[in-house]
Amino acid sequence: MSDETLKLTPLHAAHLEAGARMVPFAGYSMPVQYKDGVLKEHLWTRESAGLFDVSHMGQARLRGVSPLSAFEEVTPGDFIGLKPGKQRYSVLLNKKGGIIDDLMAGRPDDDGLFVVVNGACKENDFKVIDDELAGQVRIDRLEDRALMALQGPKAAEVLAIHAPDAAKLAFMETAAIPAFGVDAIISRSGYTGEDGYEISVPGEAALRIWNTLLADERVRPIGLGARDSLRLEAGLPLYGHDLDETVSPIEAGLGFAVSKKRRDARDFPGASRIAAELAGEVARKAVGLKVEGAPAREGAEIADAEGKVVGVVTSGGFAPSLGYPIALGFVPPSLAAAGTELKVIVRGRAQAAQVVATPFVPHRYVRKV
Amino acid sequence: MRFTKDHEWVALDGDVATIGITAYAAEQLGDVVFVETPEVGKTVSAGEGLAVVESVKAASDVYAPLSGEVVEANAVLADAPETVNQAPEAGGWFAKVKIADPSAYEALMDRAAYDAFLESL
């Protein structure tokens, strides 16, 4: 895709001014890193607060007579039981129980369901929802809104200056909060493993709000490069890499997204496969690997102790907070236990890799306020 | 010192060429977190992979600017890959190669030509 056809976020000018290196991502021109570089940006987010432009992601309101119950037809989550002010992580499933996309869906107010999906998947996601739920919900895409994430141990004290009510939110709570002189939708969530917020604001106010947050010396802009290494350390899967239409939530280790009520009811797409997997018939399982030597990246083969290829790395790289390479990948269930010694094949050579529990770096979510 | 369009540098001492990547290349790569250097005794042809340098994000090949036999690899990089960022055109060298044809060295870009090449990017 040539640069001319790339879409720009409302924060594009700020990225250029900050000296960001821009790359095509999900059809947008996005900052992969700023002047500090991936390593320093990563570590800054873990020790202070990082500000991310994630305006490429798809924001929408699902409205209708009963959007919550309708949304259960395309996901395995308990949305009928979703209380106002709460948000859930969920997955859009195909008929075979494969993941079309992963997403956040919440009730910041009484105005239907507020949904955020991956940028690269959004056109297809909204088409699938529209096709499956035609006549039940109306999808109002919020393309005039920007989305930024403020992540890190100092995110809460910074945001409290501008949006005191945001401090009252616990992890996975969401609210429509007047802040920065606009109607913001703020949730205490993110994709770094740190405490922090995702902040949806009108696009025309985004640049001013971005600059206001960056004026605080505790906050620095963070690019997609560090966003990727942060989420990898947090053991969070990335769609298009660790998740795709063949992968079920059980294989991916996302069983928590299949609610108890829905497991019993078996009333979601691909329920028979997922029920069988829950009963033990699972072909592969996502695992975390601690890698010795060179980083094992996406596509690297995983072998057992005897050298037989048993799986594949779905994302991997150097973990800046740990100082060694880590990876996520699929292996047979018999080799998925923590402590299992495996190999990864990097440039034709077998390197030692050990199955470890994820997250690699402990989550620091604030679950109670 | 001589340079390639792939941003390697070569310094020749007798028939032994020390090879690394330029300051420009190191800056473009960002923080180097791992370097795979070649084994001593390996024969390399010009344009062939000599080493692999890894940043947080990606792995990049370093190509041999000249043909020859690897006589030494930079052992410092195993424990201190960041040397490539700190001193790309000095202590951050990757390998020393005994070259077969010293005249090939003269055919590479000199500093002025490389600087002009960078300007054109």
Contacts between the chains, C-beta under 8 A, distances in Angstrom:
chain1	res1	chain2	res2	distance
A	32	B	57	7.5
A	33	B	30	6.7
A	37	B	30	4.5
A	37	B	31	5.5
A	38	B	30	5.7
A	38	B	31	6.6
A	38	B	55	6.9
A	38	B	56	4.3
A	38	B	57	5.9
A	39	B	30	7.1
A	39	B	31	3.9
A	39	B	33	7.4
A	39	B	56	5.6
A	40	B	31	7.6
A	42	B	56	7.1
A	225	B	30	7.9
A	225	B	56	6.5
A	225	B	57	5.0
A	226	B	56	7.8
A	228	B	57	7.4
A	229	B	56	5.4
A	229	B	57	7.8
A	293	B	34	7.9
A	294	B	34	5.4
A	294	B	36	5.7
A	294	B	52	7.2
A	294	B	54	6.5
A	294	B	59	7.6
A	295	B	33	7.4
A	295	B	34	6.2
A	295	B	54	5.6
A	295	B	59	7.1
A	297	B	58	7.6
A	297	B	59	6.6
A	317	B	56	6.1
A	317	B	57	6.9
A	318	B	33	4.1
A	318	B	34	6.6
A	318	B	54	6.8
A	318	B	55	7.9
A	318	B	56	5.1
A	320	B	33	7.9
A	320	B	56	6.2
A	325	B	34	7.4
A	347	B	36	7.3
A	347	B	52	6.8
